[in-house]
Amino acid sequence: MVKIYACKIKDKYSTSEKTAGLLMLSLAERKRYARFKDERSANLYLFGKILTRKILGRLINYPPEKLAFKKNKFGCPALLRPKNTSLNFNLSHSGNFVVLAVGQKKLGIDVEIIRPIDASIFKNNFSKKELDLIKRKKTGLRNFYQIWTLKESFIKALGKGLSHPLSDISFLLGPKNQIKLEKQSNNRRWHFRLWQPGKNYQLALCSQEVPLPKKINFVDWQKLI
């Protein structure tokens, strides 16, 4: 069964808190963390790695600091060690949220903080039907982020990253949270769900596996390190 884990991080952490978390990361991950100039971006990266290691380690009963990862040519991650595990996972972060989806089949997750935006800048990434939803006076901004996160989650589930054009993907949003993927020959293989994990946040999940979770598992960051 697919599960979603979310951690809301703080703006600042003490040196001891960061050190405890960094001990769980690989040498390459620690070097990348050190290159961040912005503290919030560094914290999102750090706690994304910690959340991934702690949750995966717990699910497969393996020391989180000994997990090893690999990426495909599009940058999508997978477990390298231990071998012969069937878990699929995907990570996303925005604002103060880090979210992780875990399941047995292909999946993707995306979270975005909702800010006012000029949607016309992105018009080439949307179909006419999608643009009609985005242009609505009262719900346009929310519709934009729902469709955008759905597109991102689907692309991540495909494992192709942004090499797959967003304009080739089109979603219809119906009543009672109905979501329809158009223009895809294999659209029946994919299942979608939307959440609002916090005020002014939008989250979307795409998965080949059902049933989809009905709730998000919120994780206390203090229990991660």
Secondary structure, 3 states (H helix, E strand, C coil): CCEEEEEECCCCCCHHHHHHHHCCCCHHHHHHHHCCCCHHHHHHHHHHHHHHHHHHHHHHCCCHHHCEEEECCCCCEEEEECCCCCCEEEEEEECCEEEEEEECCCEEEEEEECCCCCHHHHHHHCCHHHHHHHCCCCCHHHHHHHHHHHHHHHHHHHCCHHHCCHHHCEEEECHHHCEEEECCCCHHHCEEEEECCCCCEEEEEEECCCCCCCCCEECCHHHCC
